[in-house]
Amino acid sequence: MINRSKIKYTLKKILPKTLFVVVLGLWQKIFIKLVDTIDAVRLKSFTTYRPVDVSHHGHAFSLFISPQNGFIDKHIYLYGVYEPFILDLIAQHLKKGDVFVDIGANIGQHTMFAASVVGTEGKVSSFEPIPRVYNQLLDSARINHFEDIIDARNIALGEAPKTETLYVETNNVGGSSIVGPHGKENEEIVINIKRGDDELKDFQRVDMIKMDVEGYEYEVLAGIQKVLAIHKPVIVMEFSGKLYFEKGRDHGNKIISLLQNLGYNLYDVENYMKQVVSKEDFLSEFSNNKKAQCDLLCLPQK
């Protein structure tokens, strides 16, 4: 089995940046078609809803996956784990007994991983608005006996309580978005949105937040400002820079300003943890179409 995700991730960690770019270019030109062909053959066996064993960074758990969900579930079926670099950050900044909040939990891989890290002395609070995906997360919590660790809620978080249309991507349920359809095939559902500060107001501590909400990042952050000010959690979040510009919004600038005003230092995970110092330089990469999105690690200043 050729694990393209693991190969890319490993090479990026061990190679200098310039050499990695060269190797990646050769990989994309020469080997990717072969890997795609092999993957297509293997995916013919992925036809049913099932649990699979996932192991990463010394933590093991079971996770239900479904061919109906598209990209992420298929990736886990093929390669065993999704976004290993994000799981590494969770393992690095989370410990036994901590409280983890997963906003946009999807099928729950990050939720299960975090639950295995914090253990019975900790807590994981997960928010996933798509009903069938939320139920899939609950199935995984039950099979791992994480019911007393994981508190999952079938809602989205935002700046204020309301209902919204969510565009569910048929071929990649993980790409579903409130801000508009991305793919060609979408199902529209109505979801409930709650203010994060209200949902988390009784928490005595919040140690880490992971957020993946496909363009709705500013609204979520605006709704959890009290939580961030009081608890100063580590944040790892997707930053949908290109989408903000396409939708004619200034959300990229607003997100950076909000976090920096709350005392956070921001680091571009994919760009070798380069710190975001100049907003203009950072945002220009998205406005100039150099990249579509990235993940940010946000660390509270000491």
C-alpha positions in Angstrom: 0.0 0.0 0.0 1.4 3.4 -1.0 0.3 5.9 1.7 0.6 9.2 -0.1 -0.5 11.2 3.0 2.2 9.6 5.2 4.9 9.9 2.6 4.2 13.6 2.0 4.0 14.3 5.7 7.2 12.4 6.5 9.2 14.1 3.7 8.0 17.5 4.7 9.2 16.9 8.3 12.7 15.7 7.3 13.6 17.6 4.1 14.6 21.2 3.7 11.8 23.3 2.3 13.4 23.8 -1.2 14.2 20.2 -1.6 10.7 19.2 -0.5 9.2 21.4 -3.2 11.3 19.7 -5.8 10.4 16.2 -4.6 6.7 17.1 -4.4 6.8 18.3 -7.9 8.3 15.1 -9.2 5.9 13.1 -7.2 2.9 14.9 -8.7 4.2 14.6 -12.2 5.4 11.0 -12.2 3.8 8.8 -9.4 0.4 10.3 -8.6 -1.5 8.6 -11.5 -0.2 5.2 -10.4 -1.2 5.8 -6.8 -4.7 7.0 -8.0 -5.1 3.8 -10.0 -4.2 1.6 -7.1 -6.5 3.6 -4.7 -9.4 3.3 -7.1 -9.1 -0.5 -7.2 -8.8 -0.7 -3.4 -11.9 1.5 -2.9 -14.1 -1.0 -4.7 -14.0 -3.0 -1.5 -15.2 -0.1 0.6 -19.0 -0.4 0.2 -20.4 -0.6 3.7 -20.6 1.4 6.9 -18.0 -0.1 9.2 -15.6 0.5 12.1 -11.9 0.6 11.4 -8.9 0.6 13.8 -7.0 3.9 13.9 -3.7 4.3 15.6 -1.5 7.4 15.8 1.1 8.8 18.2 0.7 5.9 20.6 -3.1 6.3 20.8 -5.5 3.7 19.3 -9.3 3.8 18.9 -12.0 2.5 16.6 -13.8 4.9 14.1 -16.9 4.3 12.0 -16.5 5.3 8.4 -19.0 5.4 5.5 -18.5 5.3 1.7 -21.5 7.7 1.6 -19.4 10.5 3.1 -16.8 10.7 0.3 -13.3 12.0 0.6 -12.3 11.9 4.4 -13.9 8.4 5.1 -12.3 7.1 1.9 -8.9 8.5 2.9 -9.1 6.8 6.3 -10.1 3.6 4.7 -7.1 3.8 2.4 -4.4 5.2 4.7 -5.6 4.6 8.2 -5.5 8.2 9.5 -6.6 11.7 8.3 -4.6 14.9 8.9 -1.7 13.3 11.0 -0.1 16.7 11.4 -3.2 18.0 13.2 -3.2 15.0 15.4 0.4 15.6 16.2 -0.4 19.1 17.4 -3.2 17.8 19.5 -0.9 15.2 21.1 1.7 17.9 21.6 -0.6 20.4 23.4 -3.1 18.2 25.1 -2.6 16.0 28.1 -4.4 13.6 30.4 -7.2 15.4 32.3 -7.5 18.3 29.8 -10.6 19.7 28.2 -10.8 19.7 24.4 -13.4 21.3 22.2 -14.0 20.1 18.6 -15.9 22.6 16.5 -16.9 21.1 13.2 -16.2 17.6 14.4 -17.3 15.8 11.3 -17.1 12.0 11.8 -15.1 12.4 14.9 -11.6 11.3 14.2 -10.1 14.2 16.1 -12.7 13.8 18.8 -11.8 10.2 19.4 -8.1 10.9 19.3 -8.5 13.7 21.9 -10.6 11.4 24.1 -7.9 8.8 24.0 -5.4 11.5 25.1 -7.4 13.2 27.9 -8.7 9.9 29.3 -11.5 9.5 31.9 -10.1 12.4 33.9 -10.7 14.8 31.0 -13.5 15.9 28.8 -14.2 16.4 25.0 -17.0 18.6 23.8 -17.8 18.1 20.1 -20.1 20.1 17.8 -21.3 18.6 14.5 -24.5 19.9 12.8 -25.1 17.3 10.1 -27.4 14.7 11.7 -26.1 11.5 10.0 -22.5 12.5 10.6 -23.3 13.4 14.2 -24.8 9.9 14.7 -21.7 8.4 13.1 -19.6 10.2 15.7 -21.9 8.8 18.5 -21.4 5.3 17.2 -17.7 5.7 17.4 -17.9 7.1 20.9 -20.0 4.1 22.0 -17.7 1.4 20.4 -14.8 3.0 22.3 -16.7 3.3 25.5 -16.0 7.1 25.5 -19.6 8.1 26.4 -18.4 9.5 29.8 -15.6 11.5 28.1 -17.3 12.9 25.0 -20.2 15.3 25.1 -21.4 15.6 21.5 -24.0 18.1 20.3 -25.9 18.2 17.0 -25.5 21.9 16.4 -23.1 24.4 14.9 -21.5 27.3 16.7 -21.6 30.9 15.6 -21.9 34.5 16.7 -25.6 34.3 17.6 -28.4 31.8 18.0 -30.3 31.2 14.7 -31.0 28.7 11.9 -29.0 28.6 8.7 -28.9 26.6 5.5 -25.9 24.2 5.3 -24.8 23.0 1.9 -23.8 19.4 2.4 -21.3 18.2 -0.2 -22.2 14.9 -1.7 -18.7 13.8 -2.6 -17.0 15.3 0.5 -19.2 15.8 3.5 -16.2 17.3 5.3 -16.4 20.2 2.8 -19.9 21.1 3.7 -20.4 24.8 4.4 -22.8 27.5 5.7 -21.2 30.2 3.5 -22.2 28.5 0.2 -21.8 25.4 -1.9 -18.2 24.6 -3.0 -18.8 21.4 -5.0 -21.1 20.6 -7.9 -23.4 18.3 -6.0 -24.9 19.5 -2.8 -27.8 18.8 -0.5 -29.3 21.7 1.5 -30.3 21.2 5.1 -31.4 23.6 7.8 -29.2 23.5 11.0 -29.3 25.1 14.4 -26.6 27.5 15.4 -25.8 28.4 19.0 -23.4 31.0 20.5 -20.3 29.3 21.7 -19.9 31.4 24.8 -23.4 30.2 25.9 -22.7 26.6 25.2 -19.4 26.6 27.0 -20.2 29.0 29.8 -20.2 26.4 32.6 -16.8 25.0 31.7 -14.3 25.4 34.4 -11.4 25.0 31.9 -10.9 24.8 28.1 -7.4 23.7 27.2 -7.5 23.3 23.5 -9.9 24.0 20.6 -9.8 22.5 17.1 -12.0 24.3 14.5 -12.8 23.2 11.0 -15.9 25.0 9.7 -15.3 25.7 6.0 -15.4 29.5 5.9 -17.4 30.2 9.0 -14.4 30.7 11.2 -14.9 34.4 12.0 -18.5 33.8 13.2 -17.4 31.0 15.5 -14.5 33.0 17.0 -16.7 36.0 17.5 -19.1 33.8 19.5 -16.4 32.4 21.8 -14.5 35.5 22.7 -15.3 35.2 26.4 -14.0 31.6 26.4 -10.8 32.6 24.7 -10.3 35.6 27.1 -10.9 33.6 30.2 -9.3 30.2 29.4 -6.7 31.1 26.8 -6.9 27.7 25.1 -4.5 26.6 22.4 -6.3 26.8 19.0 -5.7 24.8 15.9 -8.0 26.0 13.1 -8.5 25.9 9.4 -8.1 29.3 7.8 -10.1 29.6 4.5 -8.2 32.6 3.1 -9.2 32.3 -0.6 -12.8 31.7 0.3 -13.0 35.0 2.3 -11.8 36.9 -0.8 -14.1 35.1 -3.1 -17.1 35.9 -0.9 -16.1 39.6 -0.7 -15.5 39.4 3.0 -12.8 40.9 5.2 -12.9 37.9 7.5 -9.2 37.0 7.1 -8.2 40.4 8.4 -10.9 40.2 11.2 -9.8 36.8 12.3 -6.2 37.7 12.7 -7.0 41.0 14.5 -9.4 39.3 16.9 -6.9 36.6 17.9 -4.0 39.0 18.1 -6.0 41.4 20.2 -6.8 38.5 22.6 -3.1 37.9 23.0 -2.4 35.0 20.6 0.6 34.4 18.4 -0.4 32.7 15.1 1.7 30.2 13.1 1.1 28.8 9.6 1.2 25.0 10.2 1.8 24.0 6.5 4.5 26.7 6.1 6.9 25.2 8.6 5.2 27.0 11.5 6.1 30.4 10.2 4.7 33.1 12.5 2.1 35.4 11.1 3.7 38.8 11.7 2.5 40.9 8.9 -1.2 40.5 8.1 -0.8 42.0 4.7 1.9 39.6 3.7 0.1 36.6 5.0 -3.3 37.5 3.4 -1.6 38.3 0.0 -0.9 34.6 -0.4 -4.6 34.0 -0.7 -5.6 37.1 -2.7 -2.9 36.2 -5.2 -4.1 32.6 -5.5 -0.8 31.2 -4.1 -2.9 29.0 -1.8 -6.5 28.4 -1.0 -6.3 27.7 2.8 -4.1 26.7 5.6 -4.1 25.6 9.2 -3.2 28.0 11.9 -1.8 27.1 15.3 -2.7 29.9 17.7 -0.8 30.0 21.0 -1.6 32.4 23.9 1.2 34.7 24.8 2.9 33.9 28.1 
